[in-house]
Amino acid sequence: MSSLAPTTVSLETLRKFLVAIGSTERWQILQELAKGEALPVRVLAKRIGIPETNVSKLMVSLRSSGIAERTPSRAYRIHPQFTVPGEQAVDLGVMLLRLDRVNPQ
């Protein structure tokens, strides 16, 4: 577990995030991003097996929730505020999502 202070999020941010992860494909995107590497749409699409246009549309929800962000090189990553060093997880303060413990199939 991270030795950093826990993340604090508003209920609205939490609501947006819960809506965002309500899709299997968005969950798979988060699993890929939680590995720690910023990835472009092309790579995400190949890794999870869906068209690039679909990934771009799915990223809108993840970005609007604040969990994901686009880097200057147009790759995506989990916002550093929500990362857990050394773990494939998203820390929302009120809950910790361990993305390495879900089989995508």
Buried (B, 14 or more C-beta within 10 A) or exposed (E): EBEEEEBEBEEEBBEBBEEBBEEEBBBBBBBBBBEEEBBBBEBBBEBBEBEBEBBEEBBEBBBEBBBBBBEEEEBBBBBEBBBBEEBBBBBBBEEBBEBEEEEEE
